[in-house]
Amino acid sequence: MTLNKEILSKFKLKDTYYNRNSGGFDLEYIVKNEQINEFLGLENQPQVTLGFHGSNANRGYYYTLTVEVDSDFKFVERISE
């Protein structure tokens, strides 16, 4: 699945955060997407929260992609240097 500006603009923005001291950011979207649900085995789940998180702090630069279903289930993939 490709995620770009065009695709993300179709999703409902849930929350944003930016810390100019650390360069940290969070973008969260409410998503209804069959591909995501199929990949995670969530066929009966109407929507999930898709999150993009990142930082450029002293510990190193990284991005994190999250898919949150509810407080009991969260998929996390971290991409770092």
C-alpha positions, 0 to 999 in steps of 0.5 A: 500500500502506498501512503502519500499526500493524496491518499492521506488527504482522503482520511480524517485527521484525528490529532497532530502534535509538533515539538520544535525543540526536539523535532518530534511530531505526531499525525494520527488519522481515522482510517477505514481501509480494507488493505490495512484490515486484511493485513492485520486480520481485522476484517470485522473492524470498521476503522483504525487509527493510523499514526505517523510519529517521528523525532530528530532528538539527540538519540537519533532520527526515527519514524514510527508507523502505528495502527491502533485498533483499541487500547488492547491492540496496537501494531508498531513499526519503527524505522531508524537510521 
